[in-house]
Amino acid sequence: MKSREDVEVAAAESRAKPWGYAQSTEARDAVEKRREEEEKTRPFGGMRAAAFARPHLSELGLVSIPAQFTVPTVTQSYSADGQPQNERIENNAARLVTELTWYVDALKAARAAGVPN
């Protein structure tokens, strides 16, 4: 069953010019409004892309660390001035920075000892 908003968007789009040359302003506004609402409610937007990128990054000789800093619904997790809205975000960021620092130090020491051929 379609939501009321979907019906309104479809109606606005049907009033647009024929053959899809251009959408009416009303239709564009309705589509944009729907996209904005979807972004607010769709958690973990592109987070899963990291899992698919890791094998490719390692083939390029890059090191990816195990820790991930995920923030579902970013627009609701930070204030307008960029401050996190809950302690979990701060803790996860601190954990990521700690692990990244450890990897940097470990890889520097390993590189100083010599790169394997």
Beta strands, then each sheet from edge to edge (+ up, - down):
end
